[in-house]
């Protein structure tokens, strides 16, 4: 049987997308693949359809290092509405409770936020992509089934009010700096419960993923307009390097011979190792010509052994 022909070109790198509301993260991935005519692409941490903001998309060999962005800290700006609770904890859901929140003050919200800073545990919402016995929780929730979810440890580095509006439906615009796996909708729901009012998220924007900022991201509309009727290569200048997800890791440059053997999966000895790190450290490995070869680990005898290789 003939091998199925692979769609697209082997283009490598990272593109920062400013995701629009109403789209799933997978929608964005598929559109980026078509715009760049890429054979392989993947996102680095899903955003809810309601959410907007920075969504790094890895193309080609860069997908091998996407986990580093999945694990990176995130920064969000969100609007919490107090007085109305929904089944999804956001404005896309059905209203399940409504009370007058006119008595709520900014000072009360400020005081309550103290309990949500630092290391906390939160229970993921039913409307999430987490799985229970192989089934996404959101599918169970749509079927009216609620299951017990185990609390997860997350760290909230900062949780601050940017603006507050009192009223029957009080609103607080907040900024949250947090570790991976934090559910802003759960923070909102838990905060509302603590204050005695139902609450939901009416807007959510991710302004940073690790070192990647929203201000440097492109909308799909901008990229579509720029490409027009041209070939996909016209967009390549927007791509960050293949090693962008791991750029903070120490860099080691091998001579041509060592680079050759490293690229074929063999551990190599190099005098530069002793100046770069210690045993067990992960490093970015380059060939003298400038090619990124992948990630290596420093061993106890001063060698660099391959851990994740770029294939060319």
C-alpha atoms as one frame of an Amber mdcrd trajectory, in Angstrom:
protein
   0.000   0.000   0.000   1.348   3.436  -0.929   2.293   5.671   1.972  -0.131
   8.531   2.555   1.323  11.798   1.347   1.956  14.263   4.152   0.217  17.622
   3.843   2.285  20.771   4.120   5.925  21.763   4.308   8.472  21.035   7.046
   8.563  24.530   8.531   9.904  24.927  12.094   9.370  27.715  14.616   6.898
  29.410  16.942   4.197  31.927  16.036   2.473  33.995  18.712  -1.268  34.218
  18.053  -3.684  36.673  19.633  -6.624  34.300  19.903 -10.082  35.737  19.253
 -13.101  34.888  21.387 -15.393  32.095  20.212 -12.602  29.914  18.845 -11.182
  26.763  20.389  -7.422  26.402  20.648  -7.600  23.550  18.136  -9.436  25.866
  15.702  -6.449  28.198  15.922  -3.962  25.368  15.347  -5.756  24.237  12.192
  -5.963  27.761  10.779  -2.282  28.402  11.496  -1.362  25.122   9.782  -3.214
  26.231   6.670  -1.811  29.777   6.705   1.782  28.536   6.992   1.125  25.391
   4.938   2.804  23.533   7.802   2.929  19.762   8.058   2.833  19.797  11.857
   1.549  22.223  14.506   0.404  22.240  18.104  -0.627  24.734  20.784   1.042
  25.262  24.135  -1.834  25.404  26.597  -5.504  25.575  25.691  -7.653  28.673
  26.100 -11.425  28.434  26.581 -13.518  29.537  23.578 -14.589  32.578  25.657
 -10.965  33.551  26.296  -8.727  35.742  24.182  -5.044  36.465  24.277  -1.614
  35.056  23.582  -1.501  31.482  22.339   1.936  30.332  21.130   1.663  27.812
  18.290   4.645  25.536  17.640   5.340  24.389  14.094   7.339  21.371  12.979
  10.280  20.445  15.203   9.364  23.195  17.696   6.444  21.002  18.831   9.020
  18.784  20.556   9.657  21.579  23.047   6.075  22.802  23.572   5.940  21.186
  27.020   8.196  23.936  28.323   5.524  26.496  27.450   2.765  24.277  28.815
   4.681  24.299  32.109   5.355  28.047  32.053   3.653  30.559  34.336   0.720
  32.483  32.870  -0.703  35.996  33.343  -4.406  36.732  32.879  -6.704  39.731
  33.001 -10.324  38.884  33.697 -13.644  40.456  34.642 -15.520  38.780  37.514
 -19.270  39.416  37.811 -20.734  39.003  41.304 -24.420  38.304  41.796 -24.840
  35.807  38.951 -23.586  32.205  38.982 -23.592  29.964  35.908 -23.110  26.235
  35.443 -19.851  26.783  33.519 -18.584  29.596  35.788 -18.452  31.892  32.751
 -20.861  33.890  30.608 -21.240  31.034  28.100 -23.165  28.979  30.667 -26.714
  28.840  31.982 -27.630  31.015  34.966 -28.159  28.840  38.050 -28.318  31.552
  40.720 -28.900  35.295  40.820 -28.856  37.627  43.812 -28.476  41.366  44.382
 -24.782  42.142  44.917 -25.245  45.875  45.584 -23.846  45.505  49.095 -20.503
  44.196  47.842 -17.599  46.646  48.127 -14.116  46.704  46.660 -12.676  46.542
  50.188 -14.505  43.259  50.812 -13.151  41.758  47.601  -9.637  42.996  48.397
  -9.784  41.372  51.832 -11.004  38.068  50.378  -8.242  37.922  47.763  -5.668
  37.341  50.489  -6.894  33.764  50.815  -6.244  33.090  47.121  -2.629  34.222
  46.957   0.334  31.890  47.322   0.090  28.105  47.295  -3.541  27.013  47.182
  -5.654  24.030  46.183  -8.500  24.352  43.721 -11.041  21.921  42.354 -11.200
  21.998  38.529 -14.600  22.932  37.081 -16.811  20.255  35.545 -16.734  22.187
  32.290 -13.077  21.483  31.553 -11.048  19.258  29.235  -9.750  17.117  32.092
 -10.690  13.470  31.733 -12.405  10.982  34.024 -12.104   7.352  32.902 -11.182
   8.581  29.437 -14.135  10.973  29.120 -13.636  14.768  29.084 -15.395  16.321
  32.069 -17.246  18.817  29.885 -18.962  15.955  28.032 -20.123  14.467  31.327
 -21.311  17.896  32.467 -23.357  18.374  29.301 -25.009  15.028  30.035 -25.943
  16.277  33.491 -23.371  14.088  35.219 -21.181  15.549  37.951 -18.217  13.571
  39.248 -15.869  14.124  42.138 -12.722  16.002  41.137  -9.515  15.910  43.077
  -8.174  19.251  44.258  -4.988  20.389  42.532  -2.146  22.443  43.950  -1.406
  25.689  42.117   0.467  28.845  42.999  -1.015  32.314  42.617   1.938  34.699
  42.458  -0.263  37.801  42.241  -4.021  38.445  42.362  -4.935  42.130  42.174
  -7.955  44.291  41.412  -7.463  46.652  38.473 -10.949  48.179  38.587 -14.214
  47.733  40.506 -17.811  48.708  39.742 -20.488  48.367  42.411 -24.061  47.441
  41.540 -26.680  44.705  41.542 -24.171  42.836  39.390 -20.851  44.050  40.770
 -17.805  43.734  38.532 -14.125  43.455  39.344 -11.409  43.524  36.707  -8.499
  41.484  38.035  -4.966  40.529  37.065  -3.699  37.075  37.971  -0.154  35.722
  37.733  -0.175  31.967  38.284   1.372  28.583  37.618   0.220  26.179  34.932
  -3.074  24.384  35.454  -4.774  27.279  37.238  -8.462  27.670  36.375  -9.474
  31.327  36.497 -13.136  30.281  36.375 -12.637  28.249  39.540 -10.938  31.207
  41.239 -13.918  33.360  40.350 -16.453  30.793  41.546 -14.589  30.158  44.810
 -14.189  33.891  45.447 -17.914  34.467  44.892 -18.811  31.677  47.297 -16.468
  33.073  49.950 -18.078  36.512  49.639 -21.593  35.069  49.724 -22.478  35.907
  46.129 -22.550  33.751  43.032 -19.940  34.844  40.488 -18.863  34.105  36.967
 -16.192  35.199  34.456 -17.485  37.519  31.753 -14.150  38.067  30.018 -10.746
  36.403  30.147  -7.565  37.508  28.410  -4.167  35.816  28.640  -1.561  38.548
  28.455   1.541  36.380  28.923   2.725  32.790  28.609   6.157  32.576  30.160
   8.188  35.293  28.414   5.806  35.559  25.464   3.636  38.680  25.648   0.296
  39.494  24.047   1.707  42.734  22.647   3.952  40.681  20.348   1.188  38.380
  19.078  -0.647  38.478  15.732  -4.306  37.918  15.076  -5.357  35.338  12.504
  -7.060  38.149  10.602  -3.760  40.053  10.353  -1.879  37.011   9.103  -4.643
  36.128   6.643  -4.625  39.656   5.219  -0.833  39.707   4.949  -0.699  36.409
   3.113  -3.509  37.230   0.727  -2.916  35.293  -2.478   0.803  34.880  -1.773
   2.572  31.640  -0.864   2.889  30.693   2.794   6.576  31.682   2.850   5.543
  35.337   2.987   4.640  34.820   6.666   7.826  33.047   7.734   9.485  36.235
   8.989   7.022  36.244  11.907   8.295  32.921  13.243  10.392  32.735  16.371
  13.269  30.251  16.415  12.708  26.540  16.984  14.402  26.805  20.386  12.213
  29.753  21.479  10.275  27.639  24.027  13.547  26.755  25.771  15.618  29.882
  25.184  16.295  30.372  28.902  18.217  27.091  29.104  22.031  27.343  28.915
  23.499  27.075  25.431  26.433  24.922  24.353  28.021  24.991  20.909  29.703
  21.846  19.608  32.309  21.606  16.887  31.283  19.940  13.637  32.501  16.465
  14.595  30.838  16.442  18.023  27.703  17.967  16.537  27.577  15.196  13.959
  27.641  12.428  16.550  25.325  14.249  18.977  22.772  14.653  16.190  22.851
  10.883  15.733  22.005  10.187  19.336  25.471   9.755  20.823  26.827  11.389
  23.970  29.821  13.616  23.250  32.658  15.142  25.257  33.277  18.871  24.990
  35.448  21.209  27.063  32.675  23.821  27.066  30.542  21.534  29.259  32.567
  22.448  32.343  31.748  26.140  31.876  28.044  25.696  31.115  26.505  23.715
  33.953  26.586  20.772  36.305  25.604  17.114  36.202  21.903  16.699  35.385
  21.474  20.167  33.853  19.563  20.419  30.588  21.200  22.516  27.876  20.416
  23.734  24.382  22.873  22.226  21.937  23.999  23.968  18.736  26.410  23.143
  15.961  29.199  25.643  15.266  27.399  26.674  12.075  24.460  27.837  14.198
  22.050  24.907  13.731  19.952  24.026  16.781  20.427  20.299  17.400  18.112
  19.853  20.379  18.363  19.405  24.136  21.057  17.517  25.973  21.831  16.596
  29.557  25.201  17.008  31.226  26.461  13.716  32.646  28.728  13.077  35.615
  31.751  12.493  33.372  31.419  15.850  31.597  29.672  14.668  28.461  26.450
  15.865  26.877  23.949  13.143  26.119  20.993  13.759  23.755  17.540  14.093
  25.321  15.417  15.659  22.556  16.793  15.959  19.042  15.776  18.147  16.143
  15.423  16.132  12.944  16.383  17.738   9.646
